[in-house]
């Protein structure tokens, strides 16, 4: 009974977590629509036109923020002038001369699936059904170059060509003589890029303004399996709260407007993210959200006000990260950025579990075997706690014939039945709840491991053995779920049968129900359950046999 109770408690915890996240409407999956090269940059307005897509940030340090630029509230479509193609060892992207906007980005090391290795994951795109771009510019009460400004370029194509970095400049000059050079710098073996604005004030008055960057996307329409939930939405980070979710509903209802030193913002989805990070963690940036049109969600950051005297120039820079949630890399880019790998409420336990899993993978070079070894280590760590529960079950099974006898004797008297049962427990020195406390201690650990296996992009399309060539998707032949159901059935046979006939019938169908339930889980998670159940059966069988032998020798 205790093992069944353990499975039910863990399952309940997982289901409650899923229900909560579903209620928050956080779940979404990556759209992988392809891009048509040279297509215009689409920014379409629908029926909602009360809010603009340019940040309403003043060019003074006053907290009473006012609009710095007039907002175009009419139906519009920005015509993409020229498209600059950039390719590194990790990224294949397009930057539009309209605002110097990153309008398309593919992750070269991440195929859509094992069967479509030549088709890469498209993280940023300008398709109507998957609108997700990175834009930015300058806002000023004088000359401005926002994300609708058309820049000039030198070349239409750039690549590393054996170098460690490549820079792509975009040029703009106002009628009054303000010159802006917006330069992207991409690096070898890095998903983070620098964005630098060189502002040359050749006008006849001092210039004051801000640089801003923002992520603009639609809410994904395509949904994956409702059995697995991960967060899709915006995040803002501050020293006080390093990981604060702002879902799409929050952006519609309440606009973020806050000044933060040493912060960052991002858009997340399962396995991947896009983040904007200030060039200096000592600068106080203004962070904001916008909902400029229906199903358009913006989160961005504006730099402190920079004043540039006549005939002087200044550089203002920030960084953008577009790529997978690789924890070891993220924590080196910005403080708390690795928290975007969302391990849930038990993250304090999940972090060391991930470290152990990653460490073992360094030796095995196979995430499947790493999962098996981590499960074995957890079983060893909790061996004594589990043994207490199994001894309790073995003793309950030993006295079950006597319990069934008194149940029939006192069928109509609940009080006498309970007293007789307690007398047996006292006589045999059995604590019927003896296994509950060890189980309760283990539940957070197992839920933490669940989130580690679910959130770690390293397990995406990871091979194991034989037919399991992607631990992040369900077993295509349902072998692991069937094995899980068989091991659960064996565990039930080792446990004392429920005294209540109705409860016994319910328990008898649980292996079937859980087999169907786990058929939709990623195979890496099911592998863990199969191994854990198998080790539990071995431990429980040994303890039960020893107790039975000791009893028969008396």
Long-range contacts (C-beta under 8 A, 24 or more apart in sequence): 1-393, 1-396, 1-495, 1-496, 1-498, 2-389, 2-390, 2-392, 2-393, 2-435, 2-436, 2-439, 2-495, 3-389, 3-390, 3-393, 3-491, 3-492, 3-494, 3-495, 3-536, 3-540, 4-491, 4-492, 4-495, 4-507, 4-510, 5-435, 5-436, 5-439, 6-389, 6-439, 6-442, 6-443, 7-488, 7-510, 7-514, 8-510, 9-439, 9-440, 9-443, 10-443, 10-446, 10-447, 11-514, 11-517, 13-443, 13-447, 14-447, 14-450, 17-229, 17-344, 17-447, 18-227, 18-228, 18-229, 21-229, 21-230, 21-231, 22-226, 22-229, 24-247, 25-247, 25-248, 25-249, 26-229, 26-230, 26-231, 26-232, 26-233, 26-245, 26-247, 27-223, 27-224, 27-226, 27-229, 27-230, 27-231, 27-232, 28-219, 28-220, 28-222, 28-223, 28-230, 28-232, 28-233, 28-269, 28-270, 29-220, 29-222, 29-223, 29-224, 29-232, 29-269, 29-270, 30-121, 30-123, 30-220, 30-269, 30-270, 30-271, 30-272, 31-122, 31-125, 31-129, 31-130, 31-220, 31-221, 31-222, 32-112, 32-119, 32-121, 32-122, 33-122, 33-125, 33-127, 33-129, 33-130, 34-119, 34-122, 35-94, 35-104, 35-122, 35-125, 35-126, 35-127, 37-83, 37-85, 37-94, 38-83, 39-80, 39-126, 40-77, 40-78, 40-79, 40-80, 41-78, 41-79, 41-80, 41-96, 41-98, 41-101, 41-103, 41-126, 41-133, 42-77, 42-78, 42-126, 42-127, 42-128, 42-131, 43-76, 43-77, 43-78, 44-75, 44-76, 44-77, 44-128, 44-293, 45-74, 45-75, 45-76, 45-292, 45-293, 46-293, 46-294, 46-295, 47-294, 48-291, 48-293, 48-294, 49-73, 49-74, 49-75, 49-293, 51-290, 51-291, 51-292, 51-293, 52-290, 52-292, 53-147, 53-216, 53-290, 53-292, 53-293, 53-296, 53-298, 54-139, 54-146, 54-147, 55-139, 55-212, 55-214, 55-286, 55-288, 55-290, 55-300, 55-302, 56-288, 57-139, 57-210, 57-212, 57-286, 57-288, 57-302, 59-139, 59-140, 59-141, 59-208, 59-209, 59-210, 59-305, 60-208, 60-305, 61-304, 61-305, 63-259, 65-257, 65-286, 68-139, 68-140, 68-141, 68-144, 68-209, 68-210, 69-139, 69-144, 69-146, 72-148, 78-148, 81-150, 82-153, 82-156, 83-156, 84-153, 84-155, 84-156, 84-157, 84-158, 84-168, 85-156, 85-157, 85-158, 86-157, 86-158, 86-159, 86-166, 86-168, 86-184, 86-186, 87-158, 87-159, 87-160, 88-159, 88-160, 88-166, 88-186, 88-187, 88-188, 89-160, 89-188, 89-189, 90-189, 90-190, 90-191, 90-323, 91-186, 91-191, 91-322, 91-323, 92-120, 93-124, 95-168, 95-170, 95-184, 96-126, 97-150, 97-151, 97-152, 97-153, 97-170, 98-147, 98-148, 98-149, 98-150, 98-151, 99-135, 99-136, 99-137, 99-146, 99-147, 99-148, 99-149, 99-150, 99-151, 100-136, 100-137, 100-147, 100-151, 100-170, 100-182, 100-184, 101-133, 101-134, 101-135, 101-147, 102-133, 102-134, 102-135, 102-320, 102-322, 103-133, 105-322, 107-272, 107-323, 107-324, 110-324, 110-460, 110-461, 111-461, 113-461, 113-470, 114-461, 114-469, 114-470, 121-272, 123-272, 123-274, 123-322, 123-323, 124-274, 124-322, 129-218, 129-221, 130-218, 130-220, 131-216, 131-217, 131-218, 131-296, 132-215, 132-216, 132-217, 132-218, 132-267, 132-274, 133-215, 133-216, 133-217, 134-213, 134-214, 134-215, 134-216, 134-274, 134-276, 134-320, 134-322, 135-213, 135-214, 135-216, 136-195, 136-211, 136-212, 136-213, 136-214, 136-300, 137-182, 137-211, 137-212, 138-180, 138-197, 138-199, 138-209, 138-210, 138-211, 138-212, 139-209, 139-210, 139-212, 139-302, 140-207, 140-208, 140-209, 140-210, 141-208, 141-209, 142-176, 142-178, 142-203, 142-205, 142-207, 142-208, 142-209, 143-174, 143-176, 143-178, 143-203, 143-207, 144-209, 145-172, 145-174, 145-178, 145-180, 145-182, 147-214, 151-182, 160-186, 160-188, 163-188, 164-188, 174-203, 176-203, 176-204, 177-201, 177-202, 177-203, 177-204, 178-202, 178-203, 178-207, 191-321, 191-322, 191-323, 191-324, 191-329, 192-277, 192-319, 192-320, 192-321, 192-323, 192-333, 193-319, 193-320, 193-321, 193-322, 194-279, 194-317, 194-318, 194-319, 195-317, 195-318, 195-319, 195-320, 196-315, 196-316, 196-317, 197-315, 197-316, 197-317, 198-313, 198-314, 198-315, 199-306, 199-308, 199-313, 199-314, 199-315, 199-316, 200-313, 201-308, 201-309, 201-310, 201-311, 201-312, 201-313, 202-310, 202-311, 203-310, 204-310, 205-310, 206-307, 206-308, 206-309, 206-310, 207-307, 207-308, 208-305, 208-306, 208-307, 208-308, 209-305, 209-306, 210-286, 210-302, 210-303, 210-304, 210-305, 210-306, 211-302, 211-303, 211-306, 211-316, 211-318, 212-300, 212-301, 212-302, 212-303, 213-276, 213-300, 213-301, 213-318, 213-320, 214-276, 214-290, 214-298, 214-299, 214-300, 214-301, 215-265, 215-266, 215-267, 215-274, 215-276, 215-298, 215-299, 215-300, 216-292, 216-296, 216-297, 216-298, 217-267, 217-296, 217-297, 218-295, 218-296, 218-297, 219-248, 219-295, 219-297, 220-269, 225-474, 225-520, 227-517, 227-520, 227-521, 228-454, 228-520, 228-521, 228-522, 230-269, 230-270, 230-342, 230-454, 230-455, 231-268, 231-269, 231-342, 232-268, 232-269, 232-270, 233-267, 233-268, 234-265, 234-266, 234-267, 234-268, 234-289, 234-297, 234-299, 235-265, 235-266, 235-267, 235-268, 235-340, 236-260, 236-263, 236-264, 236-265, 236-287, 236-299, 237-263, 237-264, 237-265, 237-266, 237-334, 237-335, 237-336, 237-337, 237-339, 238-262, 238-263, 239-263, 242-335, 242-336, 242-339, 243-336, 243-339, 243-340, 243-342, 246-289, 246-299, 248-297, 250-289, 251-289, 251-290, 251-291, 251-297, 251-298, 251-299, 252-291, 252-297, 255-288, 255-289, 255-290, 255-291, 256-287, 256-288, 256-289, 256-299, 257-286, 257-287, 257-288, 258-286, 258-287, 258-288, 259-284, 259-285, 259-286, 259-287, 260-284, 260-285, 260-287, 261-285, 262-335, 263-287, 263-301, 264-301, 264-334, 264-336, 264-337, 265-299, 265-300, 265-301, 266-299, 266-321, 266-337, 266-340, 267-299, 268-340, 268-342, 270-455, 271-324, 271-325, 271-457, 271-460, 272-323, 272-324, 272-325, 272-457, 273-321, 273-322, 273-323, 273-325, 273-340, 274-320, 274-321, 274-322, 275-320, 275-321, 275-322, 275-333, 275-334, 275-337, 275-340, 276-300, 276-301, 276-318, 276-319, 276-320, 277-318, 277-319, 277-320, 277-321, 277-333, 277-334, 277-337, 278-303, 278-318, 278-319, 279-316, 279-317, 279-318, 279-319, 281-334, 281-335, 324-457, 324-460, 325-455, 325-457, 326-457, 326-458, 327-354, 327-456, 328-358, 341-455, 341-456, 341-457, 342-451, 342-455, 343-448, 343-451, 343-452, 343-455, 344-447, 344-448, 344-451, 346-444, 346-445, 346-447, 346-448, 346-451, 347-448, 347-451, 349-444, 349-445, 349-448, 350-448, 350-449, 350-451, 350-452, 353-445, 353-448, 353-449, 353-452, 354-452, 354-456, 357-452, 357-456, 358-458, 361-458, 366-462, 366-463, 366-464, 366-465, 367-458, 367-459, 367-462, 367-464, 367-471, 367-524, 368-462, 368-463, 368-464, 368-465, 368-468, 368-471, 368-524, 368-527, 369-464, 371-453, 371-471, 371-524, 371-527, 371-528, 371-531, 372-527, 372-531, 374-449, 375-528, 375-531, 375-532, 375-535, 376-531, 376-535, 378-445, 378-446, 378-449, 378-532, 379-532, 379-535, 379-536, 379-539, 382-438, 382-441, 382-442, 382-445, 383-539, 385-438, 385-441, 385-442, 386-438, 386-442, 386-536, 386-539, 387-539, 387-543, 388-434, 388-435, 388-438, 389-434, 389-435, 389-436, 389-438, 389-439, 390-435, 390-539, 390-540, 390-543, 390-544, 391-434, 391-543, 391-547, 392-430, 392-431, 392-432, 392-434, 392-435, 393-435, 393-494, 393-495, 393-496, 393-540, 393-544, 394-540, 394-543, 394-544, 394-547, 394-548, 395-428, 395-430, 395-547, 396-430, 396-432, 396-496, 397-495, 397-496, 397-544, 398-428, 398-547, 398-548, 398-551, 399-424, 399-428, 399-430, 400-496, 400-497, 400-499, 403-499, 404-499, 407-499, 446-532, 449-528, 450-525, 453-522, 453-524, 453-525, 453-528, 454-522, 454-525, 459-522, 459-524, 462-524, 464-523, 464-524, 464-527, 468-523, 468-527, 470-523, 471-522, 471-523, 471-524, 471-527, 472-522, 472-523, 472-524, 473-522, 473-523, 474-519, 474-520, 474-521, 474-522, 474-523, 474-526, 475-519, 475-523, 475-526, 478-519, 480-518, 480-523, 480-526, 480-527, 480-530, 481-515, 481-516, 481-518, 481-519, 481-521, 481-526, 482-515, 483-530, 484-514, 484-515, 484-518, 484-526, 484-529, 484-530, 484-533, 485-511, 485-512, 485-514, 485-515, 485-518, 486-511, 487-530, 487-533, 487-534, 487-537, 488-514, 488-515, 488-533, 490-537, 491-533, 491-536, 491-537, 491-540, 494-537, 494-540, 494-541, 494-544
